[in-house]
Amino acid sequence: TNSFQNYFATMPWLAVPFNQLVIQQIKMRYAVRGIPSLIVLDSVSGQVVVQATESRGEVAQACRLGSEQAIVVMFESWLQRVPADTQEMIRLLQLSITEDKVGATEDSRSRTEH
């Protein structure tokens, strides 16, 4: 486990603890057949957005194209698969951030004008 901990310490993601029951449950729930596996989940509903079988091929294709734009297109396509309720929530959050920035800019201007 020490070698895993050293290796894992360099990774930007979480890992599943080495526990046979947990691993079996994850394999069954998400149809994981091997490692590494990438499953994209909707953080609001927990719904699977991209299965491991799809993500592996899509990531490989984006990497073969060798451009950052290909990776951006892949991520954008994944975002389009997020459930409609979550997409609406994201849109509302983006609007509120935009409104906050506009309001802060207007407040700043009015303070400097006085």
N, CA, C and O of each residue as an XYZ file, in Angstrom:
456
protein
N       0.824     -1.214      0.000
C       0.000      0.000      0.000
C       0.856      1.261      0.000
O       0.402      2.319     -0.435
N       2.085      1.157      0.482
C       2.952      2.322      0.516
C       3.261      2.828     -0.895
O       3.281      4.037     -1.130
N       3.503      1.910     -1.832
C       3.779      2.328     -3.208
C       2.544      2.991     -3.816
O       2.667      3.967     -4.556
N       1.348      2.464     -3.508
C       0.120      3.097     -3.994
C      -0.003      4.506     -3.434
O      -0.310      5.440     -4.175
N       0.231      4.672     -2.135
C       0.108      5.984     -1.512
C       1.083      6.976     -2.130
O       0.729      8.136     -2.336
N       2.297      6.544     -2.429
C       3.275      7.429     -3.071
C       2.815      7.810     -4.476
O       2.901      8.974     -4.869
N       2.328      6.827     -5.227
C       1.839      7.072     -6.574
C       0.601      7.964     -6.539
O       0.514      8.945     -7.277
N      -0.344      7.621     -5.687
C      -1.604      8.353     -5.607
C      -1.385      9.804     -5.176
O      -2.131     10.688     -5.598
N      -0.386     10.057     -4.354
C      -0.118     11.417     -3.868
C       0.163     12.388     -5.017
O       0.024     13.600     -4.849
N       0.555     11.868     -6.179
C       0.859     12.727     -7.328
C      -0.339     12.924     -8.242
O      -0.244     13.665     -9.220
N      -1.465     12.281     -7.951
C      -2.637     12.316     -8.824
C      -3.641     13.378     -8.372
O      -3.812     13.607     -7.175
N      -4.310     14.031     -9.344
C      -5.282     15.082     -9.003
C      -6.705     14.571     -8.780
O      -7.648     15.362     -8.811
N      -6.881     13.273     -8.558
C      -8.225     12.721     -8.371
C      -8.282     11.832     -7.140
O      -7.263     11.511     -6.529
N      -9.495     11.446     -6.796
C      -9.708     10.581     -5.640
C      -9.570      9.123     -6.052
O      -9.702      8.785     -7.228
N      -9.307      8.277     -5.090
C      -9.218      6.841     -5.350
C     -10.150      6.108     -4.393
O     -10.492      6.603     -3.319
N     -10.542      4.930     -4.813
C     -11.388      4.082     -3.986
C     -10.492      3.312     -3.026
O      -9.486      2.743     -3.451
N     -10.830      3.281     -1.748
C     -10.018      2.502     -0.805
C      -9.991      1.032     -1.219
O     -10.961      0.509     -1.769
N      -8.889      0.393     -0.951
C      -8.765     -1.015     -1.330
C      -9.596     -1.856     -0.379
O      -9.128     -2.288      0.675
N     -10.832     -2.077     -0.775
C     -11.793     -2.827      0.019
C     -12.625     -3.634     -0.972
O     -13.342     -3.056     -1.789
N     -12.541     -4.931     -0.912
C     -13.196     -5.774     -1.903
C     -14.692     -5.507     -2.048
O     -15.208     -5.506     -3.165
N     -15.394     -5.281     -0.942
C     -16.832     -5.044     -1.014
C     -17.130     -3.757     -1.784
O     -17.990     -3.739     -2.664
N     -16.416     -2.687     -1.450
C     -16.626     -1.403     -2.131
C     -16.304     -1.538     -3.615
O     -17.045     -1.040     -4.463
N     -15.218     -2.199     -3.920
C     -14.815     -2.368     -5.316
C     -15.875     -3.157     -6.083
O     -16.227     -2.787     -7.203
N     -16.377     -4.216     -5.508
C     -17.412     -5.018     -6.160
C     -18.681     -4.198     -6.389
O     -19.308     -4.300     -7.444
N     -19.054     -3.394     -5.409
C     -20.259     -2.564     -5.551
C     -20.090     -1.553     -6.684
O     -21.011     -1.336     -7.471
N     -18.928     -0.947     -6.763
C     -18.672      0.034     -7.830
C     -18.659     -0.657     -9.189
O     -19.251     -0.158    -10.146
N     -17.996     -1.786     -9.275
C     -17.956     -2.528    -10.542
C     -19.362     -2.852    -11.025
O     -19.671     -2.694    -12.206
N     -20.202     -3.300    -10.122
C     -21.559     -3.659    -10.508
C     -22.388     -2.428    -10.873
O     -23.095     -2.432    -11.882
N     -22.307     -1.396    -10.075
C     -23.134     -0.210    -10.300
C     -22.786      0.524    -11.588
O     -23.673      0.987    -12.304
N     -21.486      0.629    -11.882
C     -21.042      1.424    -13.022
C     -20.468      0.594    -14.166
O     -19.902      1.152    -15.105
N     -20.603     -0.716    -14.104
C     -20.121     -1.625    -15.162
C     -18.631     -1.424    -15.444
O     -18.207     -1.385    -16.599
N     -17.860     -1.299    -14.392
C     -16.414     -1.155    -14.524
C     -15.825     -2.532    -14.783
O     -16.091     -3.489    -14.054
N     -15.015     -2.613    -15.842
C     -14.412     -3.892    -16.197
C     -12.909     -3.899    -15.983
O     -12.292     -4.964    -16.007
N     -12.322     -2.764    -15.779
C     -10.873     -2.701    -15.585
C     -10.461     -1.325    -15.129
O     -11.283     -0.416    -15.011
N      -9.184     -1.184    -14.875
C      -8.662      0.117    -14.486
C      -7.602      0.528    -15.505
O      -6.920     -0.337    -16.056
N      -7.451      1.787    -15.760
C      -8.272      2.868    -15.210
C      -9.629      2.939    -15.899
O      -9.782      2.493    -17.036
N     -10.589      3.488    -15.217
C     -11.926      3.716    -15.756
C     -12.346      5.136    -15.428
O     -12.078      5.644    -14.339
N     -13.005      5.764    -16.380
C     -13.507      7.117    -16.184
C     -15.006      7.095    -16.419
O     -15.474      6.756    -17.506
N     -15.749      7.460    -15.389
C     -17.197      7.548    -15.470
C     -17.555      8.976    -15.095
O     -17.164      9.461    -14.033
N     -18.292      9.646    -15.957
C     -18.690     11.022    -15.695
C     -20.082     10.994    -15.076
O     -21.031     10.464    -15.653
N     -20.175     11.585    -13.875
C     -21.440     11.624    -13.145
C     -21.957     13.046    -13.057
O     -21.180     13.998    -12.985
N     -23.269     13.183    -13.064
C     -23.902     14.466    -12.777
C     -23.824     14.653    -11.265
O     -24.361     13.842    -10.511
N     -23.170     15.697    -10.828
C     -22.965     15.898     -9.388
C     -24.250     16.243     -8.644
O     -24.292     16.148     -7.417
N     -25.283     16.636     -9.350
C     -26.544     16.972     -8.693
C     -27.389     15.721     -8.472
O     -27.848     15.463     -7.359
N     -27.591     14.948     -9.531
C     -28.479     13.784     -9.438
C     -27.742     12.476     -9.186
O     -28.343     11.499     -8.739
N     -26.453     12.451     -9.467
C     -25.694     11.209     -9.362
C     -25.849     10.327    -10.589
O     -25.306      9.224    -10.640
N     -26.583     10.807    -11.567
C     -26.829     10.054    -12.796
C     -25.536      9.922    -13.602
O     -24.731     10.852    -13.650
N     -25.342      8.759    -14.235
C     -24.197      8.554    -15.123
C     -24.432      9.366    -16.393
O     -25.454      9.214    -17.062
N     -23.480     10.224    -16.710
C     -23.561     11.058    -17.906
C     -22.791     10.395    -19.050
O     -23.247     10.387    -20.193
N     -21.621      9.840    -18.730
C     -20.802      9.152    -19.727
C     -20.306      7.848    -19.098
O     -19.644      7.857    -18.061
N     -20.634      6.747    -19.735
C     -20.198      5.430    -19.267
C     -18.692      5.258    -19.483
O     -18.096      5.937    -20.319
N     -18.091      4.356    -18.731
C     -16.657      4.074    -18.872
C     -16.327      3.609    -20.285
O     -15.288      3.978    -20.833
N     -17.191      2.812    -20.870
C     -16.927      2.311    -22.223
C     -16.899      3.438    -23.246
O     -16.126      3.380    -24.202
N     -17.717      4.449    -23.063
C     -17.739      5.601    -23.973
C     -16.568      6.537    -23.713
O     -15.902      6.983    -24.648
N     -16.319      6.834    -22.442
C     -15.296      7.837    -22.109
C     -13.917      7.403    -22.576
O     -13.135      8.227    -23.052
N     -13.612      6.115    -22.445
C     -12.286      5.625    -22.868
C     -12.049      5.934    -24.347
O     -10.997      6.454    -24.716
N     -13.024      5.613    -25.184
C     -12.887      5.870    -26.618
C     -12.843      7.353    -26.948
O     -12.074      7.782    -27.807
N     -13.666      8.129    -26.268
C     -13.717      9.566    -26.538
C     -12.429     10.262    -26.113
O     -11.939     11.152    -26.808
N     -11.884      9.857    -24.973
C     -10.618     10.438    -24.519
C      -9.499     10.043    -25.473
O      -8.668     10.874    -25.839
N      -9.477      8.786    -25.872
C      -8.444      8.317    -26.808
C      -8.519      9.088    -28.123
O      -7.492      9.489    -28.670
N      -9.725      9.294    -28.626
C      -9.905     10.040    -29.874
C      -9.420     11.481    -29.725
O      -8.712     11.989    -30.595
N      -9.795     12.137    -28.635
C      -9.362     13.524    -28.416
C      -7.838     13.607    -28.316
O      -7.228     14.544    -28.833
N      -7.233     12.638    -27.658
C      -5.770     12.624    -27.525
C      -5.096     12.364    -28.872
O      -4.055     12.952    -29.167
N      -5.678     11.491    -29.688
C      -5.115     11.221    -31.021
C      -5.125     12.474    -31.880
O      -4.207     12.703    -32.668
N      -6.168     13.287    -31.724
C      -6.240     14.530    -32.499
C      -5.162     15.511    -32.051
O      -4.730     16.372    -32.818
N      -4.736     15.369    -30.802
C      -3.578     16.113    -30.310
C      -3.753     17.608    -30.134
O      -2.772     18.351    -30.127
N      -4.981     18.054    -29.993
C      -5.165     19.495    -29.792
C      -6.004     19.743    -28.545
O      -6.841     18.930    -28.154
N      -5.751     20.880    -27.946
C      -6.543     21.265    -26.773
C      -8.001     21.454    -27.169
O      -8.907     21.171    -26.384
N      -8.221     21.932    -28.386
C      -9.588     22.155    -28.868
C     -10.376     20.847    -28.911
O     -11.571     20.845    -28.616
N      -9.737     19.745    -29.271
C     -10.428     18.447    -29.311
C     -10.890     18.042    -27.916
O     -11.967     17.469    -27.754
N     -10.080     18.339    -26.923
C     -10.449     18.020    -25.539
C     -11.590     18.918    -25.084
O     -12.506     18.454    -24.406
N     -11.550     20.190    -25.445
C     -12.634     21.117    -25.098
C     -13.942     20.647    -25.733
O     -14.986     20.662    -25.081
N     -13.893     20.233    -26.989
C     -15.089     19.746    -27.677
C     -15.639     18.509    -26.973
O     -16.852     18.368    -26.819
N     -14.746     17.607    -26.544
C     -15.179     16.410    -25.828
C     -15.891     16.793    -24.534
O     -16.980     16.293    -24.255
N     -15.280     17.682    -23.740
C     -15.912     18.103    -22.487
C     -17.249     18.790    -22.735
O     -18.210     18.559    -22.001
N     -17.319     19.634    -23.763
C     -18.583     20.301    -24.073
C     -19.662     19.288    -24.456
O     -20.828     19.457    -24.100
N     -19.274     18.240    -25.177
C     -20.264     17.212    -25.542
C     -20.740     16.480    -24.292
O     -21.906     16.098    -24.200
N     -19.843     16.284    -23.335
C     -20.245     15.650    -22.077
C     -21.212     16.537    -21.315
O     -22.187     16.051    -20.743
N     -20.946     17.842    -21.305
C     -21.847     18.768    -20.608
C     -23.243     18.760    -21.221
O     -24.235     18.938    -20.514
N     -23.322     18.556    -22.526
C     -24.630     18.506    -23.188
C     -25.435     17.281    -22.769
O     -26.655     17.263    -22.926
N     -24.773     16.269    -22.243
C     -25.458     15.041    -21.810
C     -25.955     15.123    -20.366
O     -26.665     14.232    -19.899
N     -25.585     16.179    -19.670
C     -26.033     16.371    -18.287
C     -27.547     16.565    -18.310
O     -28.067     17.202    -19.226
N     -28.262     16.031    -17.324
C     -29.726     16.181    -17.298
C     -30.166     17.648    -17.410
O     -29.466     18.558    -16.965
N     -31.329     17.850    -18.008
C     -31.852     19.198    -18.265
C     -31.961     20.032    -16.990
O     -31.655     21.224    -17.012
N     -32.388     19.431    -15.886
C     -32.508     20.180    -14.630
C     -31.154     20.731    -14.179
O     -31.062     21.868    -13.717
N     -30.126     19.930    -14.315
C     -28.784     20.377    -13.926
C     -28.296     21.454    -14.879
O     -27.688     22.433    -14.447
N     -28.556     21.286    -16.175
C     -28.151     22.315    -17.141
C     -28.819     23.651    -16.824
O     -28.192     24.705    -16.929
N     -30.086     23.602    -16.438
C     -30.799     24.835    -16.077
C     -30.186     25.471    -14.836
O     -30.039     26.692    -14.769
N     -29.830     24.650    -13.857
C     -29.193     25.164    -12.650
C     -27.852     25.830    -12.986
O     -27.537     26.896    -12.457
N     -27.079     25.209    -13.850
C     -25.795     25.785    -14.272
C     -26.027     27.113    -14.977
O     -25.315     28.086    -14.729
N     -27.024     27.153    -15.856
C     -27.333     28.395    -16.585
C     -27.719     29.516    -15.621
O     -27.286     30.656    -15.791
N     -28.528     29.201    -14.616
C     -28.929     30.206    -13.631
C     -27.739     30.686    -12.801
O     -27.624     31.873    -12.496
N     -26.868     29.766    -12.445
C     -25.666     30.156    -11.703
C     -24.775     31.061    -12.542
O     -24.225     32.040    -12.035
N     -24.632     30.736    -13.828
C     -23.840     31.588    -14.711
C     -24.449     32.984    -14.817
O     -23.726     33.980    -14.805
N     -25.774     33.056    -14.920
C     -26.445     34.358    -14.978
C     -26.227     35.154    -13.696
O     -25.980     36.359    -13.745
N     -26.319     34.480    -12.548
C     -26.148     35.200    -11.281
C     -24.714     35.707    -11.134
O     -24.493     36.790    -10.591
N     -23.747     34.939    -11.611
C     -22.352     35.387    -11.554
C     -22.160     36.595    -12.452
O     -21.495     37.558    -12.072
N     -22.746     36.545    -13.654
C     -22.656     37.667    -14.585
C     -23.296     38.904    -13.987
O     -22.737     39.997    -14.066
N     -24.478     38.734    -13.384
C     -25.173     39.870    -12.765
C     -24.368     40.432    -11.599
O     -24.317     41.648    -11.419
N     -23.739     39.568    -10.805
C     -22.906     40.025     -9.696
C     -21.719     40.838    -10.208
O     -21.367     41.860     -9.619
N     -21.109     40.394    -11.289
C     -19.959     41.116    -11.848
C     -20.390     42.471    -12.389
O     -19.709     43.476    -12.187
N     -21.528     42.490    -13.079
C     -22.040     43.750    -13.627
C     -22.379     44.696    -12.487
O     -22.042     45.879    -12.537
N     -23.043     44.179    -11.457
C     -23.399     45.015    -10.306
C     -22.171     45.545     -9.592
O     -22.157     46.705     -9.180
N     -21.150     44.737     -9.436
C     -19.913     45.172     -8.772
C     -19.212     46.227     -9.592
O     -18.669     47.181     -9.036
N     -19.212     46.077    -10.909
C     -18.586     47.071    -11.786
C     -19.333     48.392    -11.700
O     -18.708     49.449    -11.630
N     -20.666     48.348    -11.705
C     -21.463     49.570    -11.605
C     -21.264     50.245    -10.253
O     -21.167     51.471    -10.191
N     -21.201     49.469     -9.163
C     -20.946     50.029     -7.831
C     -19.599     50.701     -7.794
O     -19.457     51.782     -7.223
N     -18.614     50.081     -8.392
C     -17.253     50.627     -8.394
C     -17.217     51.941     -9.166
O     -16.559     52.891     -8.740
N     -17.914     52.006    -10.293
C     -17.955     53.227    -11.092
C     -18.642     54.367    -10.339
O     -18.186     55.510    -10.373
N     -19.745     54.038     -9.659
C     -20.482     55.100     -8.967
C     -19.669     55.651     -7.800
O     -19.748     56.842     -7.499
N     -18.879     54.785     -7.135
C     -18.027     55.264     -6.026
C     -16.915     56.156     -6.533
O     -16.559     57.123     -5.859
N     -16.351     55.867     -7.702
C     -15.242     56.682     -8.227
C     -15.751     57.980     -8.809
O     -14.993     58.945     -8.910
N     -17.026     58.032     -9.199
C     -17.590     59.261     -9.771
C     -17.957     60.276     -8.694
O     -18.086     61.466     -8.983
N     -18.125     59.823     -7.471
C     -18.535     60.735     -6.393
C     -17.368     61.296     -5.689
O     -17.530     62.081     -4.755
